[in-house]
Amino acid sequence: MIRRIKTRKKRKKGENEMDLTIKKTPQYPKVVLSAEGRITTESANSFEKELILALDEYDHVVVDMFKVSLLTSTGIRAILKTYKAAVGAKKVFQIQTPSEMVRNVLGLSNLELMLVK
């Protein structure tokens, strides 16, 4: 299943319009969510909802972030809230194959070792 999360903010002329796309691939007992695009203030709430829905349905949620080109602080917040919910429910939440930009942001936030597997 593929969901495209549309953002409403208009981009400046010449700036690429890139929505966030999340592809869900069930691999029982886990699910892999492949994110592609930008996780910004406009898309972070929808991103978080997708993560929480997956966590409600599966005991092990993996987010492939190889094609994520931007991760803002609101995206980090969504990831942390999901991670805390997973720990509280004794479930597993991981980030796999982060893009270089995502790895740098998580590293600067001291979250890389906790989340990236």
MMTF fields as JSON, N, C-alpha, C and O atoms, coordinates in Angstrom:
{
  "mmtfVersion": "1.0.0",
  "mmtfProducer": "UNKNOWN",
  "numBonds": 467,
  "numAtoms": 468,
  "numGroups": 117,
  "numChains": 1,
  "numModels": 1,
  "chainsPerModel": [1],
  "groupsPerChain": [117],
  "chainIdList": ["A"],
  "bondAtomList": [4, 2, 8, 6, 12, 10, 16, 14, 20, 18, 24, 22, 28, 26, 32, 30, 36, 34, 40, 38, 44, 42, 48, 46, 52, 50, 56, 54, 60, 58, 64, 62, 68, 66, 72, 70, 76, 74, 80, 78, 84, 82, 88, 86, 92, 90, 96, 94, 100, 98, 104, 102, 108, 106, 112, 110, 116, 114, 120, 118, 124, 122, 128, 126, 132, 130, 136, 134, 140, 138, 144, 142, 148, 146, 152, 150, 156, 154, 160, 158, 164, 162, 168, 166, 172, 170, 176, 174, 180, 178, 184, 182, 188, 186, 192, 190, 196, 194, 200, 198, 204, 202, 208, 206, 212, 210, 216, 214, 220, 218, 224, 222, 228, 226, 232, 230, 236, 234, 240, 238, 244, 242, 248, 246, 252, 250, 256, 254, 260, 258, 264, 262, 268, 266, 272, 270, 276, 274, 280, 278, 284, 282, 288, 286, 292, 290, 296, 294, 300, 298, 304, 302, 308, 306, 312, 310, 316, 314, 320, 318, 324, 322, 328, 326, 332, 330, 336, 334, 340, 338, 344, 342, 348, 346, 352, 350, 356, 354, 360, 358, 364, 362, 368, 366, 372, 370, 376, 374, 380, 378, 384, 382, 388, 386, 392, 390, 396, 394, 400, 398, 404, 402, 408, 406, 412, 410, 416, 414, 420, 418, 424, 422, 428, 426, 432, 430, 436, 434, 440, 438, 444, 442, 448, 446, 452, 450, 456, 454, 460, 458, 464, 462],
  "bondOrderList": [1, 1, 1, 1, 1, 1, 1, 1, 1, 1, 1, 1, 1, 1, 1, 1, 1, 1, 1, 1, 1, 1, 1, 1, 1, 1, 1, 1, 1, 1, 1, 1, 1, 1, 1, 1, 1, 1, 1, 1, 1, 1, 1, 1, 1, 1, 1, 1, 1, 1, 1, 1, 1, 1, 1, 1, 1, 1, 1, 1, 1, 1, 1, 1, 1, 1, 1, 1, 1, 1, 1, 1, 1, 1, 1, 1, 1, 1, 1, 1, 1, 1, 1, 1, 1, 1, 1, 1, 1, 1, 1, 1, 1, 1, 1, 1, 1, 1, 1, 1, 1, 1, 1, 1, 1, 1, 1, 1, 1, 1, 1, 1, 1, 1, 1, 1],
  "groupList": [{"groupName": "MET", "atomNameList": ["N", "CA", "C", "O"], "elementList": ["N", "C", "C", "O"], "formalChargeList": [0, 0, 0, 0], "bondAtomList": [1, 0, 2, 1, 3, 2], "bondOrderList": [1, 1, 2], "singleLetterCode": "M", "chemCompType": "L-PEPTIDE LINKING"}, {"groupName": "ILE", "atomNameList": ["N", "CA", "C", "O"], "elementList": ["N", "C", "C", "O"], "formalChargeList": [0, 0, 0, 0], "bondAtomList": [1, 0, 2, 1, 3, 2], "bondOrderList": [1, 1, 2], "singleLetterCode": "I", "chemCompType": "L-PEPTIDE LINKING"}, {"groupName": "ARG", "atomNameList": ["N", "CA", "C", "O"], "elementList": ["N", "C", "C", "O"], "formalChargeList": [0, 0, 0, 0], "bondAtomList": [1, 0, 2, 1, 3, 2], "bondOrderList": [1, 1, 2], "singleLetterCode": "R", "chemCompType": "L-PEPTIDE LINKING"}, {"groupName": "LYS", "atomNameList": ["N", "CA", "C", "O"], "elementList": ["N", "C", "C", "O"], "formalChargeList": [0, 0, 0, 0], "bondAtomList": [1, 0, 2, 1, 3, 2], "bondOrderList": [1, 1, 2], "singleLetterCode": "K", "chemCompType": "L-PEPTIDE LINKING"}, {"groupName": "THR", "atomNameList": ["N", "CA", "C", "O"], "elementList": ["N", "C", "C", "O"], "formalChargeList": [0, 0, 0, 0], "bondAtomList": [1, 0, 2, 1, 3, 2], "bondOrderList": [1, 1, 2], "singleLetterCode": "T", "chemCompType": "L-PEPTIDE LINKING"}, {"groupName": "GLY", "atomNameList": ["N", "CA", "C", "O"], "elementList": ["N", "C", "C", "O"], "formalChargeList": [0, 0, 0, 0], "bondAtomList": [1, 0, 2, 1, 3, 2], "bondOrderList": [1, 1, 2], "singleLetterCode": "G", "chemCompType": "PEPTIDE LINKING"}, {"groupName": "GLU", "atomNameList": ["N", "CA", "C", "O"], "elementList": ["N", "C", "C", "O"], "formalChargeList": [0, 0, 0, 0], "bondAtomList": [1, 0, 2, 1, 3, 2], "bondOrderList": [1, 1, 2], "singleLetterCode": "E", "chemCompType": "L-PEPTIDE LINKING"}, {"groupName": "ASN", "atomNameList": ["N", "CA", "C", "O"], "elementList": ["N", "C", "C", "O"], "formalChargeList": [0, 0, 0, 0], "bondAtomList": [1, 0, 2, 1, 3, 2], "bondOrderList": [1, 1, 2], "singleLetterCode": "N", "chemCompType": "L-PEPTIDE LINKING"}, {"groupName": "ASP", "atomNameList": ["N", "CA", "C", "O"], "elementList": ["N", "C", "C", "O"], "formalChargeList": [0, 0, 0, 0], "bondAtomList": [1, 0, 2, 1, 3, 2], "bondOrderList": [1, 1, 2], "singleLetterCode": "D", "chemCompType": "L-PEPTIDE LINKING"}, {"groupName": "LEU", "atomNameList": ["N", "CA", "C", "O"], "elementList": ["N", "C", "C", "O"], "formalChargeList": [0, 0, 0, 0], "bondAtomList": [1, 0, 2, 1, 3, 2], "bondOrderList": [1, 1, 2], "singleLetterCode": "L", "chemCompType": "L-PEPTIDE LINKING"}, {"groupName": "PRO", "atomNameList": ["N", "CA", "C", "O"], "elementList": ["N", "C", "C", "O"], "formalChargeList": [0, 0, 0, 0], "bondAtomList": [1, 0, 2, 1, 3, 2], "bondOrderList": [1, 1, 2], "singleLetterCode": "P", "chemCompType": "L-PEPTIDE LINKING"}, {"groupName": "GLN", "atomNameList": ["N", "CA", "C", "O"], "elementList": ["N", "C", "C", "O"], "formalChargeList": [0, 0, 0, 0], "bondAtomList": [1, 0, 2, 1, 3, 2], "bondOrderList": [1, 1, 2], "singleLetterCode": "Q", "chemCompType": "L-PEPTIDE LINKING"}, {"groupName": "TYR", "atomNameList": ["N", "CA", "C", "O"], "elementList": ["N", "C", "C", "O"], "formalChargeList": [0, 0, 0, 0], "bondAtomList": [1, 0, 2, 1, 3, 2], "bondOrderList": [1, 1, 2], "singleLetterCode": "Y", "chemCompType": "L-PEPTIDE LINKING"}, {"groupName": "VAL", "atomNameList": ["N", "CA", "C", "O"], "elementList": ["N", "C", "C", "O"], "formalChargeList": [0, 0, 0, 0], "bondAtomList": [1, 0, 2, 1, 3, 2], "bondOrderList": [1, 1, 2], "singleLetterCode": "V", "chemCompType": "L-PEPTIDE LINKING"}, {"groupName": "SER", "atomNameList": ["N", "CA", "C", "O"], "elementList": ["N", "C", "C", "O"], "formalChargeList": [0, 0, 0, 0], "bondAtomList": [1, 0, 2, 1, 3, 2], "bondOrderList": [1, 1, 2], "singleLetterCode": "S", "chemCompType": "L-PEPTIDE LINKING"}, {"groupName": "ALA", "atomNameList": ["N", "CA", "C", "O"], "elementList": ["N", "C", "C", "O"], "formalChargeList": [0, 0, 0, 0], "bondAtomList": [1, 0, 2, 1, 3, 2], "bondOrderList": [1, 1, 2], "singleLetterCode": "A", "chemCompType": "L-PEPTIDE LINKING"}, {"groupName": "PHE", "atomNameList": ["N", "CA", "C", "O"], "elementList": ["N", "C", "C", "O"], "formalChargeList": [0, 0, 0, 0], "bondAtomList": [1, 0, 2, 1, 3, 2], "bondOrderList": [1, 1, 2], "singleLetterCode": "F", "chemCompType": "L-PEPTIDE LINKING"}, {"groupName": "HIS", "atomNameList": ["N", "CA", "C", "O"], "elementList": ["N", "C", "C", "O"], "formalChargeList": [0, 0, 0, 0], "bondAtomList": [1, 0, 2, 1, 3, 2], "bondOrderList": [1, 1, 2], "singleLetterCode": "H", "chemCompType": "L-PEPTIDE LINKING"}],
  "groupTypeList": [0, 1, 2, 2, 1, 3, 4, 2, 3, 3, 2, 3, 3, 5, 6, 7, 6, 0, 8, 9, 4, 1, 3, 3, 4, 10, 11, 12, 10, 3, 13, 13, 9, 14, 15, 6, 5, 2, 1, 4, 4, 6, 14, 15, 7, 14, 16, 6, 3, 6, 9, 1, 9, 15, 9, 8, 6, 12, 8, 17, 13, 13, 13, 8, 0, 16, 3, 13, 14, 9, 9, 4, 14, 4, 5, 1, 2, 15, 1, 9, 3, 4, 12, 3, 15, 15, 13, 5, 15, 3, 3, 13, 16, 11, 1, 11, 4, 10, 14, 6, 0, 13, 2, 7, 13, 9, 5, 9, 14, 7, 9, 6, 9, 0, 9, 13, 3],
  "groupIdList": [1, 2, 3, 4, 5, 6, 7, 8, 9, 10, 11, 12, 13, 14, 15, 16, 17, 18, 19, 20, 21, 22, 23, 24, 25, 26, 27, 28, 29, 30, 31, 32, 33, 34, 35, 36, 37, 38, 39, 40, 41, 42, 43, 44, 45, 46, 47, 48, 49, 50, 51, 52, 53, 54, 55, 56, 57, 58, 59, 60, 61, 62, 63, 64, 65, 66, 67, 68, 69, 70, 71, 72, 73, 74, 75, 76, 77, 78, 79, 80, 81, 82, 83, 84, 85, 86, 87, 88, 89, 90, 91, 92, 93, 94, 95, 96, 97, 98, 99, 100, 101, 102, 103, 104, 105, 106, 107, 108, 109, 110, 111, 112, 113, 114, 115, 116, 117],
  "secStructList": [7, 3, 3, 3, 3, 7, 7, 7, 7, 7, 7, 7, 6, 6, 1, 7, 7, 7, 7, 3, 3, 3, 3, 3, 3, 3, 3, 6, 6, 3, 3, 3, 3, 3, 3, 3, 3, 3, 3, 7, 6, 6, 6, 2, 2, 2, 2, 2, 2, 2, 2, 2, 2, 2, 2, 2, 2, 7, 1, 3, 3, 3, 3, 3, 3, 3, 3, 3, 3, 3, 3, 7, 2, 2, 2, 2, 2, 2, 2, 2, 2, 2, 2, 2, 2, 2, 2, 2, 6, 6, 7, 3, 3, 3, 3, 3, 1, 7, 7, 2, 2, 2, 2, 2, 2, 2, 2, 2, 6, 6, 7, 2, 2, 2, 2, 5, 7],
  "xCoordList": [0.845, 0.0, 0.894, 1.853, 0.582, 1.362, 0.445, -0.638, 0.883, 0.138, 1.003, 2.183, 0.406, 1.112, 0.555, -0.653, 1.439, 1.05, 1.301, 2.448, 0.251, 0.354, 0.609, 0.045, 1.463, 1.676, 0.976, 0.85, 0.522, -0.234, 0.595, 0.154, 1.768, 2.616, 3.121, 3.592, 3.021, 3.524, 5.031, 5.575, 5.683, 7.13, 7.501, 6.713, 8.698, 9.192, 9.461, 9.696, 9.425, 9.675, 11.061, 12.045, 11.124, 12.383, 12.681, 13.593, 11.94, 12.145, 11.322, 10.159, 11.899, 11.191, 10.048, 10.212, 8.881, 7.739, 7.924, 7.931, 8.07, 8.252, 7.379, 7.622, 6.379, 5.522, 6.209, 7.182, 5.69, 6.176, 5.334, 4.105, 5.985, 5.298, 5.731, 6.915, 4.756, 5.064, 4.503, 3.308, 5.372, 4.976, 5.016, 6.022, 3.932, 3.816, 3.988, 3.242, 4.981, 5.243, 5.192, 6.168, 4.062, 3.971, 4.898, 4.924, 5.64, 6.509, 6.329, 7.229, 5.15, 4.748, 5.895, 6.555, 6.165, 5.403, 5.814, 5.472, 6.538, 6.93, 6.367, 5.832, 6.505, 6.115, 7.24, 7.863, 7.492, 8.498, 7.767, 7.016, 7.992, 7.456, 8.603, 9.585, 8.484, 9.521, 9.078, 8.094, 9.809, 9.474, 10.318, 11.498, 9.696, 10.409, 9.951, 8.752, 10.898, 10.565, 11.051, 12.118, 10.235, 10.61, 9.686, 8.463, 10.277, 9.487, 9.645, 10.631, 8.638, 8.682, 7.572, 6.826, 7.472, 6.401, 5.04, 4.125, 4.907, 3.629, 3.28, 2.099, 4.267, 3.982, 4.227, 3.862, 4.83, 5.228, 4.044, 4.144, 2.932, 1.776, 1.211, 0.878, 1.104, 0.627, 1.619, 1.216, 2.906, 3.956, 3.81, 3.87, 3.62, 3.462, 2.233, 2.294, 1.131, -0.088, 0.162, -0.298, 0.895, 1.218, 2.086, 1.884, 3.043, 3.906, 3.104, 3.27, 2.245, 1.439, 0.454, 0.257, -0.169, -1.075, -0.338, -0.864, 0.86, 1.657, 2.014, 1.983, 2.352, 2.706, 1.505, 1.664, 0.313, -0.899, -1.154, -1.692, -0.764, -1.062, 0.036, -0.247, 1.274, 2.422, 3.264, 3.262, 3.991, 4.88, 6.27, 7.058, 6.567, 7.899, 7.723, 7.253, 8.098, 7.959, 9.35, 10.131, 9.64, 10.911, 10.608, 9.739, 11.322, 11.14, 12.401, 13.478, 12.251, 13.351, 13.37, 12.419, 14.449, 14.538, 15.622, 16.164, 15.936, 16.986, 16.663, 17.569, 15.37, 14.972, 14.379, 13.668, 14.67, 14.202, 15.253, 16.416, 14.825, 15.769, 15.839, 16.776, 14.847, 14.834, 14.101, 13.025, 14.685, 14.064, 14.192, 15.292, 13.054, 13.069, 12.827, 12.613, 12.864, 12.659, 11.277, 11.125, 10.272, 8.943, 8.929, 8.18, 9.743, 9.884, 10.59, 10.227, 11.602, 12.304, 11.336, 11.344, 10.505, 9.505, 8.572, 8.264, 8.125, 7.239, 7.929, 7.316, 9.199, 9.962, 10.122, 9.942, 10.46, 10.638, 9.345, 9.357, 8.23, 6.946, 6.601, 6.091, 6.881, 6.61, 7.537, 7.108, 8.796, 9.75, 9.315, 9.353, 8.904, 8.446, 7.201, 7.072, 6.284, 5.073, 5.439, 4.839, 6.416, 6.857, 7.472, 7.156, 8.343, 8.974, 7.908, 7.952, 6.951, 5.888, 5.012, 4.48, 4.863, 4.033, 4.859, 4.343, 6.151, 7.081, 7.126, 7.095, 7.201, 7.313, 8.635, 9.361, 8.949, 10.223, 9.963, 9.095, 10.728, 10.674, 12.099, 12.94, 12.378, 13.733, 13.72, 12.731, 14.837, 15.071, 16.154, 17.18, 15.904, 16.862, 17.299, 16.528, 18.51, 19.124, 18.766, 18.176, 19.121, 18.829, 19.7, 20.84, 19.14, 19.943, 21.051, 20.996, 22.037, 23.147, 22.635, 23.102, 21.668, 21.108, 20.394, 20.568, 19.594, 18.87, 19.861, 19.7, 20.881, 21.892, 22.59, 22.843, 22.903, 23.547, 22.64, 23.086, 21.372, 20.42, 20.253, 20.273, 20.091, 19.942, 21.22, 21.167, 22.363, 23.645, 23.813, 24.263, 23.454, 23.54, 22.579, 22.827, 21.489, 20.482, 20.779, 20.003, 21.898, 22.263, 21.203, 20.969, 20.569, 19.513, 19.923, 19.245, 21.007, 21.389, 21.589, 21.051, 22.337, 22.611, 21.351, 21.239, 20.415, 19.184, 18.219, 17.523, 18.164, 17.123, 17.577, 16.798, 18.807, 19.249, 19.81, 20.706, 19.277, 19.726, 20.188, 20.605],
  "yCoordList": [-1.167, 0.0, 1.233, 1.312, 2.183, 3.425, 4.588, 4.714, 5.444, 6.656, 7.846, 7.884, 8.825, 10.063, 11.137, 11.368, 11.785, 12.838, 14.172, 14.543, 14.874, 16.158, 17.264, 17.271, 18.191, 19.372, 20.537, 20.575, 21.483, 22.605, 23.86, 24.793, 23.889, 25.066, 25.226, 24.267, 26.422, 26.69, 26.858, 27.462, 26.326, 26.429, 27.662, 28.14, 28.16, 29.276, 28.798, 27.613, 29.716, 29.375, 28.754, 29.276, 27.636, 26.95, 25.908, 25.1, 25.904, 24.933, 23.694, 23.804, 22.533, 21.298, 21.063, 21.19, 20.715, 20.306, 18.819, 18.028, 18.43, 17.018, 16.633, 17.059, 15.839, 15.34, 14.165, 13.605, 13.815, 12.655, 11.463, 11.522, 10.391, 9.163, 8.066, 7.919, 7.298, 6.192, 4.91, 4.809, 3.948, 2.645, 1.643, 1.536, 0.917, -0.052, -1.459, -1.876, -2.194, -3.561, -4.495, -4.603, -5.17, -6.113, -7.313, -7.905, -7.661, -8.843, -9.477, -9.437, -10.063, -10.523, -11.217, -12.057, -10.914, -10.082, -8.617, -7.877, -8.194, -6.79, -6.139, -6.803, -4.811, -4.057, -3.081, -2.522, -2.884, -1.913, -0.756, -0.944, 0.444, 1.658, 2.351, 2.746, 2.498, 3.165, 4.597, 4.835, 5.546, 6.961, 7.558, 7.239, 8.429, 9.095, 10.542, 10.815, 11.466, 12.883, 13.673, 13.41, 14.661, 15.61, 15.452, 15.47, 15.299, 15.256, 16.632, 16.922, 17.464, 18.866, 19.139, 18.238, 20.389, 20.809, 20.461, 20.076, 20.596, 20.346, 18.863, 18.516, 17.986, 16.563, 15.724, 14.549, 16.296, 15.516, 14.905, 13.77, 15.618, 15.057, 13.841, 12.839, 13.926, 12.781, 11.623, 10.462, 11.936, 10.925, 10.217, 8.989, 10.992, 10.414, 9.508, 8.427, 9.934, 9.106, 7.764, 6.728, 7.782, 6.532, 5.624, 4.41, 6.21, 5.421, 4.795, 3.612, 5.572, 5.076, 4.013, 3.014, 4.209, 3.19, 1.873, 0.805, 1.947, 0.735, 0.083, -1.141, 0.894, 0.375, -0.282, -1.26, 0.244, -0.37, -1.744, -2.632, -1.913, -3.137, -4.196, -5.391, -3.767, -4.688, -4.525, -3.471, -5.604, -5.563, -5.047, -4.739, -4.956, -4.541, -3.631, -4.077, -2.364, -1.384, -0.905, -0.44, -1.029, -0.581, 0.529, 0.373, 1.647, 2.751, 2.878, 3.184, 2.639, 2.789, 4.254, 4.736, 4.956, 6.396, 6.721, 7.826, 5.755, 5.946, 7.065, 7.741, 7.269, 8.268, 9.531, 10.283, 9.758, 10.982, 12.062, 11.897, 13.172, 14.24, 15.347, 16.145, 15.4, 16.431, 15.903, 15.317, 16.111, 15.733, 16.924, 17.273, 17.546, 18.711, 18.284, 17.105, 19.251, 18.951, 18.361, 17.552, 18.745, 18.159, 16.694, 15.892, 16.341, 14.941, 14.138, 12.993, 14.739, 14.078, 13.848, 12.79, 14.848, 14.705, 13.53, 12.758, 13.385, 12.281, 10.934, 9.983, 10.866, 9.633, 9.305, 8.158, 10.314, 10.091, 9.681, 8.793, 10.314, 9.94, 8.488, 7.755, 8.084, 6.7, 5.741, 4.677, 6.114, 5.278, 5.088, 3.973, 6.169, 6.089, 5.217, 4.44, 5.35, 4.516, 3.039, 2.172, 2.757, 1.379, 0.787, -0.339, 1.545, 1.073, 0.816, -0.203, 1.742, 1.583, 0.366, -0.231, -0.001, -1.15, -2.425, -3.453, -2.349, -3.465, -3.972, -5.174, -3.009, -3.295, -2.749, -2.078, -3.031, -2.613, -1.563, -1.733, -0.476, 0.579, 0.897, 1.213, 0.814, 1.034, 1.867, 1.909, 2.524, 3.197, 2.403, 2.051, 2.132, 1.361, 2.19, 2.987, 1.996, 2.663, 4.146, 4.566, 4.935, 6.373, 7.024, 6.619, 8.031, 8.801, 9.507, 9.59, 10.004, 10.696, 11.878, 12.122, 12.617, 13.77, 13.331, 13.952, 12.268, 11.769, 11.276, 11.554, 10.549, 10.058, 11.222, 11.151, 12.284, 13.455, 14.119, 14.459, 14.303, 14.94, 14.09, 14.618, 12.796, 11.914, 11.877, 11.804, 11.927, 11.946, 13.211, 13.155, 14.357, 15.625, 15.667, 16.357, 14.929, 14.882, 13.773, 13.563, 13.057, 11.924, 10.832, 10.184, 10.63, 9.609, 8.456, 7.429, 8.612, 7.6, 6.231, 5.247, 6.137, 4.829, 4.18, 2.955, 4.986, 4.467, 3.959, 2.969, 4.621, 4.334, 3.572, 2.796, 3.768, 3.185, 1.796, 1.604, 0.84, -0.559, -1.048, -2.199],
  "zCoordList": [0.0, 0.0, 0.0, 0.768, -0.851, -0.941, -0.613, -1.184, 0.314, 0.649, 0.33, 0.677, -0.339, -0.654, 0.269, 0.312, 0.999, 1.92, 1.231, 0.979, 0.935, 0.239, 1.253, 2.348, 0.868, 1.691, 1.019, -0.205, 1.819, 1.274, 1.066, 0.395, 1.625, 1.519, 0.088, -0.523, -0.43, -1.784, -1.735, -0.81, -2.727, -2.838, -3.66, -4.476, -3.435, -4.233, -5.648, -5.883, -6.571, -7.971, -8.112, -7.587, -8.824, -9.025, -7.96, -8.135, -6.865, -5.803, -6.108, -6.498, -5.937, -6.241, -5.268, -4.054, -5.818, -5.004, -4.744, -5.688, -3.512, -3.228, -2.048, -0.919, -2.311, -1.265, -0.574, -1.079, 0.567, 1.289, 0.874, 0.917, 0.477, 0.108, 1.067, 1.37, 1.54, 2.443, 1.836, 1.559, 1.638, 1.113, 2.263, 2.964, 2.452, 3.544, 2.983, 2.097, 3.504, 3.069, 4.274, 5.016, 4.474, 5.604, 5.399, 4.32, 6.416, 6.435, 7.812, 8.651, 8.028, 9.346, 10.063, 9.452, 11.318, 12.261, 12.254, 13.176, 11.238, 11.188, 9.936, 9.049, 9.892, 8.711, 8.397, 9.3, 7.114, 6.677, 6.019, 5.062, 6.541, 5.945, 5.225, 5.853, 3.926, 3.13, 2.873, 2.174, 3.442, 3.286, 2.173, 2.028, 1.391, 0.307, 0.24, 0.206, 0.22, 0.108, 1.299, 1.854, 1.685, 2.735, 3.93, 3.788, 5.106, 6.338, 6.977, 7.655, 6.735, 7.147, 8.147, 8.53, 8.562, 9.456, 8.869, 9.597, 7.556, 6.905, 6.841, 6.87, 6.754, 6.589, 7.843, 7.87, 8.873, 10.052, 10.795, 11.261, 10.92, 11.638, 10.918, 11.551, 9.602, 8.824, 8.906, 8.993, 8.88, 9.019, 10.366, 10.44, 11.415, 12.752, 12.82, 13.406, 12.233, 12.232, 11.555, 12.035, 10.434, 9.73, 10.606, 10.636, 11.314, 12.194, 13.33, 13.628, 13.959, 15.079, 14.615, 15.308, 13.451, 12.908, 12.686, 12.997, 12.156, 11.933, 13.265, 13.387, 14.256, 15.575, 16.252, 16.982, 16.017, 16.573, 15.969, 16.631, 14.712, 13.982, 14.073, 13.99, 14.241, 14.225, 15.487, 16.123, 15.839, 17.001, 16.664, 17.558, 15.385, 14.951, 13.736, 12.689, 13.871, 12.792, 12.387, 13.217, 11.095, 10.539, 9.536, 8.678, 9.644, 8.705, 7.858, 8.368, 6.564, 5.616, 5.184, 4.569, 5.507, 5.236, 4.214, 4.207, 3.351, 2.357, 1.37, 0.883, 1.07, 0.078, 0.705, 0.039, 1.976, 2.639, 2.428, 2.796, 1.828, 1.488, 2.54, 2.538, 3.443, 4.478, 5.696, 5.576, 6.872, 8.141, 9.08, 9.51, 9.397, 10.283, 11.724, 12.009, 12.623, 14.046, 14.312, 15.227, 13.537, 13.734, 13.302, 13.861, 12.321, 11.929, 13.003, 13.271, 13.619, 14.728, 15.885, 16.515, 16.153, 17.215, 16.932, 17.839, 15.702, 15.319, 15.536, 16.02, 15.176, 15.351, 16.835, 17.244, 17.637, 19.073, 19.765, 20.618, 19.411, 20.003, 19.675, 20.523, 18.447, 18.054, 18.793, 19.24, 18.919, 19.644, 21.097, 21.618, 21.746, 23.145, 23.27, 24.217, 22.311, 22.317, 22.144, 22.778, 21.294, 21.068, 22.335, 22.719, 22.974, 24.21, 25.281, 25.969, 25.42, 26.404, 26.149, 27.085, 24.88, 24.507, 24.337, 23.897, 24.69, 24.532, 23.089, 22.824, 22.171, 20.751, 20.233, 20.966, 18.978, 18.387, 17.314, 16.458, 17.371, 16.363, 15.944, 16.785, 14.629, 14.131, 12.859, 12.127, 12.619, 11.344, 10.629, 11.211, 9.364, 8.569, 7.367, 6.835, 6.959, 5.803, 5.686, 4.69, 6.695, 6.587, 5.512, 5.283, 4.866, 3.915, 4.701, 5.928, 3.995, 4.664, 5.48, 6.592, 4.916, 5.614, 6.894, 7.942, 6.817, 7.995, 9.037, 10.226, 8.606, 9.552, 10.254, 11.456, 9.525, 10.122, 11.154, 12.249, 10.805, 11.731, 12.989, 14.1, 12.823, 13.984, 14.813, 16.04, 14.143, 14.855, 15.675, 16.82, 15.099, 15.822, 17.003, 17.992, 16.892, 17.962, 18.969, 19.901, 18.792, 19.647, 19.642, 20.662, 18.503, 18.383, 17.479, 17.439, 16.763, 15.77, 16.397, 15.889, 17.47, 18.083, 18.642, 18.663, 19.087, 19.672, 18.614, 18.841, 17.452, 16.473, 15.24, 14.687, 14.792, 13.525, 13.759, 14.58, 13.034, 13.144, 11.801, 11.673]
}
